[in-house]
Amino acid sequence: MVGKTFKGMSDEMLRWQSARFRDLAIDDADAWTVRVRPEQVVEIAVDGIQRSRRYPGGVALRFARVVRYREDKDATQADTIDDVRALGG
């Protein structure tokens, strides 16, 4: 985990996302957390990446916003945590 964002999402996108993630759900341990199969790729725009002790990945996305869901990519093509860390310098 490297952050949270709901910025850039229309009501239509939020409805689609809610349905999609219910389909991918493998665990809903509590009212606030739903773990999903790692199959959906999302494109996120950021203004920067900084070190963080708050998130397990060790970095945080600054001013993150959802650009789109990438139906043209599968999870094997998504950036890894090492890719994200490298962007932070």
Phi, psi and omega per residue, in radians:
M1 nan 2.331 -3.131
V2 -2.264 0.192 3.100
G3 2.597 -3.117 3.122
K4 -2.389 2.571 3.035
T5 -2.747 2.568 2.979
F6 -2.245 0.038 -3.116
K7 -1.212 2.518 3.098
G8 1.512 0.045 -3.066
M9 -1.805 2.245 3.055
S10 -1.403 2.906 3.069
D11 -1.022 -0.694 3.125
E12 -1.087 -0.759 3.127
M13 -1.126 -0.697 3.110
L14 -1.100 -0.704 3.088
R15 -1.107 -0.805 3.133
W16 -1.060 -0.807 -3.122
Q17 -1.062 -0.750 -3.140
S18 -1.062 -0.783 3.124
A19 -1.167 -0.769 -3.124
R20 -1.073 -0.796 -3.098
F21 -1.238 -0.507 3.019
R22 -1.102 -0.679 3.112
D23 -1.146 -0.551 -3.106
L24 -1.613 -0.057 -3.031
A25 -1.093 2.375 3.034
I26 -2.092 -0.281 -3.133
D27 -2.824 2.293 3.016
D28 -2.198 1.295 -3.018
A29 -1.018 -0.589 3.118
D30 -2.600 -3.124 -3.077
A31 -1.188 -0.314 -3.040
W32 -1.861 -0.205 -3.034
T33 -2.236 2.234 3.015
V34 -2.253 2.091 3.095
R35 -1.570 2.380 -3.082
V36 -2.152 2.736 3.007
R37 -1.091 2.426 -3.089
P38 -1.387 1.305 -3.079
E39 -2.093 -0.421 -3.043
Q40 -1.634 2.270 3.104
V41 -1.812 2.315 3.108
V42 -2.162 2.419 3.091
E43 -1.637 2.169 -3.112
I44 -2.056 2.290 3.018
A45 -1.687 2.492 3.127
V46 -2.386 2.749 3.033
D47 -1.593 -0.253 3.125
G48 3.046 3.021 3.113
I49 -2.303 2.356 -3.132
Q50 -2.313 2.771 3.058
R51 -1.131 2.568 -3.125
S52 -2.613 2.379 3.004
R53 -1.616 -0.161 -3.103
R54 -1.306 -0.667 -3.043
Y55 -1.824 2.467 -3.112
P56 -1.002 -0.464 3.134
G57 -1.271 -0.218 3.121
G58 1.448 -0.014 3.093
V59 -2.391 2.806 3.082
A60 -2.287 2.484 3.073
L61 -1.469 2.269 3.140
R62 -1.657 2.216 3.110
F63 0.927 0.864 -3.133
A64 -1.251 2.504 3.072
R65 -2.566 2.509 -3.131
V66 -1.300 2.246 3.070
V67 -1.652 -0.915 3.138
R68 -3.015 2.865 2.980
Y69 -1.580 2.397 -3.030
R70 -1.757 1.601 3.087
E71 -1.269 -0.276 -3.128
D72 -1.492 -0.025 -3.129
K73 -2.234 2.627 3.006
D74 -1.905 3.016 -3.018
A75 -1.031 -0.474 3.135
T76 -1.198 -0.270 -3.125
Q77 -1.720 -0.026 -3.134
A78 -1.336 2.699 3.071
D79 -1.110 2.551 3.067
T80 -1.588 2.956 3.083
I81 -1.062 -0.582 3.099
D82 -1.155 -0.657 3.068
D83 -1.065 -0.775 -3.118
V84 -1.144 -0.788 3.117
R85 -1.031 -0.685 -3.123
A86 -1.122 -0.549 3.102
L87 -1.168 -0.457 -3.109
G88 -1.369 -0.181 3.077
G89 1.454 nan nan
